[in-house]
Amino acid sequence: MSLRTVASAAFGLAFTLMTSPALACHGGAECYEKVRLPDLYRTVERPVVVRPGWTEVRQTPAVYGTRVDRVEVVPGRVDVVREPAVYGVVRRAEMVAPPTVAYHMLPAVTRTVHETVVIRPGGSRWVYSEGGRRKCRVANPAVTRTVARTVVVAPAQRVPVVQPAVYREVARPVMISPPRVAQVYTPPVYDWVRRPVMVQAPLAYTVRHAPVTATERFSVKVRSGGYGWRRSHW
């Protein structure tokens, strides 16, 4: 069990005692009295070596097999072929008039909203009595007011209106593809040949064995007891 677990258990026990409904003050106020808190302990764990680790050297022999290789029987070649230019008629759209842009102003959009504002914030204060052995919390309510204000939903903006461009279709002679010299590639011819090959060379490797450990546990004092506040039913 860790120090944090022990402290959390002690704090939970003290908080349960302070917040118990049977210990509530008269009139709904929160009242507390001084109490003695017990000492805190925790269980500490530490590892111990039962058997130390050791190293072992192992060896594996070489592994052989048969590999099938692809070899070139007839080499490839490249032939040169000349191709003439190709012409045709292409219809294209040409711009007669460019696009135009006109701007229109849109007014802003507003609305009235109501919101609650705090004039004086609330809170609470502590009242001590019986020589500091008893304290009670007294609540102070907040003072608020509802006000109206105008907010802008959408600001005024300048909106562009675009008139598209005007086009017409024309036919023009064009070269579809220029004359070129093409290279035709003839791939080589391959065949399969079986050859002996070493698949894996002999290996020497080291195996490390981890030590064997155990856990030793013992209790230690974490914190001495003191005084704290517990909720009172006075």
Sine and cosine of phi, psi and omega as CSV:
sin_phi,cos_phi,sin_psi,cos_psi,sin_omega,cos_omega
0.00,0.00,0.76,-0.64,-0.06,-1.00
-0.99,0.13,0.23,-0.97,0.05,-1.00
-0.87,0.49,-0.64,0.77,-0.01,-1.00
-0.90,0.43,-0.62,0.79,0.01,-1.00
-0.92,0.40,-0.68,0.74,-0.01,-1.00
-0.91,0.42,-0.70,0.71,0.00,-1.00
-0.90,0.44,-0.62,0.78,0.01,-1.00
-0.91,0.42,-0.63,0.78,0.01,-1.00
-0.92,0.40,-0.66,0.75,0.01,-1.00
-0.92,0.40,-0.68,0.73,0.01,-1.00
-0.91,0.42,-0.61,0.79,0.03,-1.00
-0.90,0.43,-0.64,0.77,0.03,-1.00
-0.90,0.43,-0.69,0.73,0.00,-1.00
-0.91,0.40,-0.64,0.77,-0.01,-1.00
-0.92,0.39,-0.58,0.81,0.03,-1.00
-0.91,0.42,-0.64,0.77,0.02,-1.00
-0.92,0.40,-0.62,0.79,-0.05,-1.00
-0.96,0.29,-0.51,0.86,-0.10,-0.99
-0.97,-0.23,0.20,0.98,0.00,-1.00
-0.92,0.40,0.74,-0.67,0.01,-1.00
-0.87,0.50,-0.44,0.90,-0.03,-1.00
-0.94,0.33,-0.29,0.96,-0.05,-1.00
-0.97,-0.24,0.27,0.96,-0.04,-1.00
-0.94,0.35,0.54,-0.84,0.02,-1.00
-0.97,0.24,0.32,-0.95,0.10,-1.00
-0.94,0.34,0.55,-0.83,0.05,-1.00
0.99,0.14,0.07,1.00,0.04,-1.00
0.99,0.12,0.05,1.00,-0.01,-1.00
-0.99,0.15,0.40,-0.92,0.03,-1.00
-1.00,-0.07,0.88,-0.48,-0.05,-1.00
-0.81,-0.59,0.56,-0.83,-0.07,-1.00
-0.69,-0.72,0.42,-0.91,0.07,-1.00
-0.71,-0.71,0.45,-0.89,-0.03,-1.00
-0.96,0.29,0.69,-0.73,0.02,-1.00
-0.71,-0.70,0.35,-0.94,0.03,-1.00
-1.00,0.02,0.80,-0.61,0.01,-1.00
-0.99,-0.11,0.62,-0.79,-0.03,-1.00
-0.97,0.23,0.24,-0.97,0.10,-0.99
-0.93,0.38,0.48,-0.87,0.01,-1.00
-0.94,-0.34,0.68,-0.73,0.04,-1.00
-0.81,-0.59,0.34,-0.94,0.11,-0.99
-0.58,-0.81,0.40,-0.92,0.03,-1.00
-1.00,-0.08,0.82,-0.57,-0.04,-1.00
-0.97,-0.24,0.71,-0.70,0.03,-1.00
-0.91,-0.41,0.65,-0.76,0.10,-0.99
-0.63,-0.77,0.62,-0.79,-0.03,-1.00
-0.98,0.18,0.57,-0.82,0.09,-1.00
-0.77,-0.64,0.56,-0.83,-0.03,-1.00
-1.00,0.04,0.88,-0.47,0.06,-1.00
-0.99,0.10,-0.69,0.73,0.04,-1.00
-0.62,-0.78,0.78,-0.62,-0.02,-1.00
-0.94,0.34,0.39,-0.92,0.03,-1.00
-0.95,0.31,0.30,-0.95,0.00,-1.00
-0.55,-0.84,0.33,-0.95,-0.10,-0.99
-0.89,-0.46,0.68,-0.73,-0.01,-1.00
-0.81,-0.59,0.73,-0.69,0.02,-1.00
-0.98,-0.19,0.82,-0.57,0.00,-1.00
-0.85,-0.52,0.43,-0.90,-0.01,-1.00
-0.75,-0.66,0.58,-0.81,0.08,-1.00
-0.82,-0.57,0.66,-0.75,-0.01,-1.00
-0.97,0.25,0.22,-0.98,0.03,-1.00
-0.94,0.34,0.49,-0.87,0.00,-1.00
-0.88,-0.48,0.77,-0.63,-0.02,-1.00
-0.89,-0.45,0.42,-0.91,0.03,-1.00
-0.37,-0.93,-0.13,-0.99,0.00,-1.00
-0.92,-0.39,0.78,-0.62,0.02,-1.00
-0.94,-0.34,0.67,-0.74,0.06,-1.00
-0.99,-0.17,0.90,-0.43,-0.02,-1.00
-0.97,-0.26,0.56,-0.83,0.07,-1.00
-0.99,-0.10,0.89,-0.46,-0.06,-1.00
-0.90,-0.44,0.47,-0.88,-0.02,-1.00
-0.99,0.13,0.83,-0.56,0.03,-1.00
-1.00,-0.10,-0.73,0.68,0.03,-1.00
-0.84,-0.55,0.82,-0.57,-0.01,-1.00
-0.94,0.34,0.41,-0.91,0.05,-1.00
-0.98,0.20,0.19,-0.98,0.00,-1.00
-0.54,-0.84,0.30,-0.95,0.00,-1.00
-0.85,-0.53,0.82,-0.57,0.05,-1.00
-0.95,-0.31,0.65,-0.76,-0.02,-1.00
-0.99,-0.11,0.79,-0.62,0.01,-1.00
-0.80,-0.60,0.80,-0.60,0.01,-1.00
-1.00,-0.09,0.76,-0.65,-0.01,-1.00
-0.86,-0.50,0.74,-0.67,0.00,-1.00
-0.97,0.26,0.18,-0.98,0.03,-1.00
-0.96,0.29,0.45,-0.89,0.01,-1.00
-0.87,-0.50,0.78,-0.63,-0.02,-1.00
-0.89,-0.45,0.34,-0.94,0.04,-1.00
-0.22,-0.98,-0.02,-1.00,0.02,-1.00
-0.94,-0.33,0.76,-0.65,-0.02,-1.00
-0.86,-0.51,0.74,-0.67,0.08,-1.00
-1.00,-0.09,0.78,-0.62,-0.04,-1.00
-0.78,-0.62,0.45,-0.89,0.06,-1.00
-1.00,-0.05,0.82,-0.58,0.03,-1.00
-0.93,-0.37,0.60,-0.80,-0.04,-1.00
-0.98,0.22,0.80,-0.60,0.07,-1.00
-1.00,-0.06,-0.68,0.73,0.02,-1.00
-0.70,-0.72,0.72,-0.69,-0.01,-1.00
-0.95,0.30,0.29,-0.96,0.05,-1.00
-0.94,0.34,0.50,-0.87,0.03,-1.00
-0.84,-0.54,0.40,-0.92,-0.04,-1.00
-0.79,-0.61,0.78,-0.62,0.11,-0.99
-0.86,-0.52,0.54,-0.84,-0.08,-1.00
-0.91,-0.41,0.65,-0.76,0.06,-1.00
-0.81,-0.58,0.63,-0.78,0.01,-1.00
-1.00,-0.06,0.77,-0.64,0.08,-1.00
-0.95,-0.30,0.78,-0.63,-0.02,-1.00
-0.93,0.36,0.31,-0.95,0.02,-1.00
-0.96,0.29,0.48,-0.88,0.03,-1.00
-0.95,-0.32,0.83,-0.56,-0.03,-1.00
-0.82,-0.58,0.24,-0.97,0.09,-1.00
-0.42,-0.91,0.35,-0.94,0.00,-1.00
-0.98,-0.17,0.77,-0.63,0.01,-1.00
-0.86,-0.52,0.49,-0.87,0.05,-1.00
-0.92,-0.40,0.68,-0.73,0.00,-1.00
-0.63,-0.77,0.44,-0.90,-0.01,-1.00
-0.99,-0.13,0.81,-0.59,0.01,-1.00
-0.92,-0.40,0.49,-0.87,0.00,-1.00
-1.00,-0.05,0.89,-0.45,0.05,-1.00
-0.98,0.17,-0.70,0.71,0.03,-1.00
-0.65,-0.76,0.88,-0.47,-0.04,-1.00
-0.93,0.36,0.50,-0.87,0.07,-1.00
-1.00,0.08,-0.04,-1.00,0.00,-1.00
0.07,-1.00,-0.38,-0.92,0.03,-1.00
-0.47,-0.88,0.28,-0.96,0.02,-1.00
-0.59,-0.81,0.39,-0.92,0.00,-1.00
-0.99,-0.16,0.69,-0.72,0.05,-1.00
-0.89,-0.46,0.87,-0.49,-0.02,-1.00
-0.99,-0.13,0.56,-0.83,0.03,-1.00
-0.49,-0.87,0.16,-0.99,0.02,-1.00
0.83,0.55,0.71,0.71,0.08,-1.00
0.93,0.38,0.50,0.87,0.04,-1.00
1.00,0.05,0.03,1.00,0.02,-1.00
-1.00,0.09,-0.20,0.98,-0.02,-1.00
-0.68,-0.74,0.71,-0.70,0.06,-1.00
-0.68,-0.73,0.63,-0.77,-0.05,-1.00
-0.79,-0.62,0.64,-0.77,0.03,-1.00
-1.00,-0.09,0.81,-0.59,0.01,-1.00
-0.93,-0.37,0.79,-0.61,-0.07,-1.00
-1.00,0.05,0.61,-0.79,0.11,-0.99
-0.90,-0.44,0.91,-0.41,-0.04,-1.00
-0.94,0.35,0.45,-0.89,0.04,-1.00
-0.99,0.11,0.46,-0.89,0.04,-1.00
-0.94,-0.35,0.84,-0.55,-0.06,-1.00
-0.82,-0.57,0.22,-0.98,0.03,-1.00
-0.49,-0.87,0.58,-0.81,0.02,-1.00
-0.99,-0.12,0.81,-0.59,-0.01,-1.00
-0.83,-0.56,0.43,-0.90,0.02,-1.00
-0.93,-0.37,0.61,-0.79,0.07,-1.00
-0.53,-0.85,0.40,-0.92,-0.03,-1.00
-0.99,-0.13,0.78,-0.63,0.02,-1.00
-0.86,-0.51,0.46,-0.89,0.00,-1.00
-1.00,-0.02,0.89,-0.45,0.04,-1.00
-0.98,0.20,-0.71,0.71,0.03,-1.00
-0.63,-0.78,0.80,-0.60,-0.02,-1.00
-0.96,0.29,0.33,-0.94,0.09,-1.00
-0.89,0.45,0.61,-0.79,-0.06,-1.00
-0.58,-0.82,0.41,-0.91,0.02,-1.00
-0.98,-0.19,0.91,-0.41,-0.12,-0.99
-0.98,-0.21,0.83,-0.56,0.04,-1.00
-0.99,0.14,0.63,-0.78,0.10,-1.00
-0.88,-0.48,0.90,-0.44,-0.12,-0.99
-0.99,-0.16,0.79,-0.62,0.14,-0.99
-1.00,-0.10,0.85,-0.53,-0.08,-1.00
-0.92,0.39,0.34,-0.94,0.03,-1.00
-0.95,0.30,0.38,-0.93,0.02,-1.00
-0.97,-0.26,0.78,-0.63,-0.04,-1.00
-0.85,-0.52,0.33,-0.94,0.14,-0.99
-0.65,-0.76,0.42,-0.91,-0.06,-1.00
-0.99,-0.14,0.76,-0.65,0.02,-1.00
-0.77,-0.63,0.48,-0.88,0.02,-1.00
-0.96,-0.28,0.78,-0.62,-0.01,-1.00
-0.71,-0.71,0.62,-0.79,0.07,-1.00
-0.97,0.26,0.71,-0.70,0.00,-1.00
-0.66,-0.75,0.37,-0.93,0.10,-1.00
-1.00,0.07,0.89,-0.46,-0.01,-1.00
-0.96,0.29,-0.71,0.70,0.06,-1.00
-0.55,-0.83,0.71,-0.71,-0.01,-1.00
-0.97,0.26,0.25,-0.97,0.10,-0.99
-0.91,0.42,0.59,-0.81,-0.04,-1.00
-0.52,-0.85,0.29,-0.96,0.07,-1.00
-0.94,-0.35,0.92,-0.39,-0.04,-1.00
-0.99,-0.10,0.56,-0.83,0.06,-1.00
-0.93,-0.37,0.86,-0.51,-0.01,-1.00
-0.99,-0.17,0.85,-0.52,-0.06,-1.00
-0.99,-0.17,0.78,-0.63,0.09,-1.00
-0.96,-0.27,0.90,-0.43,-0.08,-1.00
-0.93,0.37,0.39,-0.92,0.04,-1.00
-0.96,0.28,0.20,-0.98,0.03,-1.00
-0.96,-0.29,0.75,-0.66,-0.04,-1.00
-0.88,-0.48,0.34,-0.94,0.09,-1.00
-0.63,-0.78,0.25,-0.97,-0.04,-1.00
-0.96,-0.26,0.71,-0.71,-0.03,-1.00
-0.77,-0.64,0.70,-0.71,0.02,-1.00
-1.00,0.00,0.73,-0.68,0.00,-1.00
-0.67,-0.74,0.61,-0.79,0.09,-1.00
-0.96,0.29,0.59,-0.81,-0.04,-1.00
-0.48,-0.88,0.53,-0.85,0.07,-1.00
-0.99,0.16,0.88,-0.47,0.00,-1.00
-0.98,0.20,-0.66,0.75,-0.02,-1.00
-0.56,-0.83,0.78,-0.63,0.02,-1.00
-0.96,0.28,0.36,-0.93,0.06,-1.00
-0.89,0.46,0.64,-0.77,-0.10,-1.00
-0.81,-0.59,0.55,-0.83,0.16,-0.99
-0.81,-0.58,0.84,-0.55,-0.05,-1.00
-0.70,-0.71,0.33,-0.94,-0.07,-1.00
-0.94,-0.33,0.73,-0.68,0.06,-1.00
-0.93,-0.36,0.87,-0.50,0.02,-1.00
-0.99,-0.16,0.82,-0.57,0.04,-1.00
-0.99,-0.12,0.80,-0.60,-0.06,-1.00
-0.95,0.31,0.48,-0.88,0.07,-1.00
-0.93,0.36,0.38,-0.92,0.05,-1.00
-0.99,-0.14,0.81,-0.58,-0.05,-1.00
-0.84,-0.53,0.32,-0.95,0.08,-1.00
-0.70,-0.72,0.16,-0.99,-0.04,-1.00
-0.91,-0.42,0.80,-0.61,0.05,-1.00
-0.97,-0.23,0.74,-0.67,-0.05,-1.00
-0.88,-0.48,0.63,-0.78,0.10,-1.00
-0.43,-0.90,0.39,-0.92,-0.07,-1.00
-0.99,-0.12,0.62,-0.78,0.06,-1.00
-0.74,-0.67,0.46,-0.89,0.02,-1.00
-0.99,0.14,0.80,-0.60,-0.05,-1.00
-1.00,-0.05,-0.72,0.69,-0.08,-1.00
-0.45,-0.89,0.65,-0.76,0.07,-1.00
-0.97,0.22,0.45,-0.89,0.01,-1.00
-0.92,0.38,0.31,-0.95,0.00,-1.00
-0.45,-0.89,-0.47,-0.88,-0.01,-1.00
-0.89,-0.46,0.53,-0.85,0.05,-1.00
-0.54,-0.84,-0.05,-1.00,-0.02,-1.00
-0.98,-0.21,0.72,-0.70,0.09,-1.00
-0.83,-0.56,0.64,-0.76,-0.04,-1.00
-0.90,0.44,0.70,-0.72,-0.10,-0.99
-0.95,-0.30,0.44,-0.90,0.06,-1.00
-0.96,-0.28,0.27,0.96,-0.02,-1.00
-0.90,0.43,0.00,0.00,0.00,0.00
